[in-house]
């Protein structure tokens, strides 16, 4: 007897993730154009020096991240 629906065994819906990323990117663009604020994820920066610079500036401005990243 199976107690869990087969829907859950398929894993997360990739369409939901794609839509989430699309919405996030739209919000970033709007934030930049309306407020002049850049929302940058260090994980998306390929250059190690620039990535560390962004992390250092954010840490100086806002404090260290609680989850230990960056």
C-alpha positions in Angstrom: 0.0 0.0 0.0 1.4 3.4 -1.0 0.8 6.3 1.3 2.5 9.1 -0.7 1.1 10.4 -4.0 3.3 9.7 -7.0 3.2 13.4 -7.7 5.8 13.9 -4.9 8.1 11.3 -6.2 8.7 13.3 -9.4 10.6 16.0 -7.6 10.3 19.7 -7.9 8.7 21.1 -11.0 11.4 22.8 -13.2 8.8 25.2 -14.6 8.2 26.6 -11.1 12.0 27.1 -10.6 12.3 28.8 -14.0 9.4 31.1 -13.2 11.0 32.0 -9.8 14.3 32.9 -11.5 12.4 35.0 -14.1 10.5 36.9 -11.4 13.7 37.4 -9.4 15.5 38.8 -12.5 12.5 41.2 -13.2 12.6 42.4 -9.7 16.3 43.1 -9.9 15.9 45.1 -13.1 13.0 47.1 -11.6 15.0 47.8 -8.4 17.9 49.0 -10.5 15.9 51.3 -12.8 13.6 52.7 -10.1 15.8 53.0 -7.1 19.4 52.7 -8.4 20.0 49.6 -6.2 21.9 46.7 -7.7 20.9 43.3 -6.3 23.9 41.0 -7.1 24.3 37.4 -6.1 28.0 36.7 -5.5 27.4 33.1 -6.8 26.7 34.6 -10.2 30.0 36.4 -10.4 32.8 34.5 -12.1 35.7 36.7 -11.4 37.0 35.9 -7.9 38.4 39.4 -7.3 35.1 41.1 -8.2 33.1 38.5 -6.2 35.2 39.2 -3.1 34.9 42.9 -3.6 31.1 42.7 -3.7 31.1 40.5 -0.6 33.4 42.9 1.2 31.3 45.9 0.4 28.0 44.2 1.4 29.6 43.0 4.6 30.8 46.4 5.5 27.5 48.0 4.7 25.1 45.4 6.2 27.2 43.1 8.4 28.2 39.5 8.0 25.6 37.1 6.7 24.1 34.8 9.3 24.3 31.7 7.2 28.1 32.0 6.9 28.2 32.4 3.1 30.1 35.3 1.7 
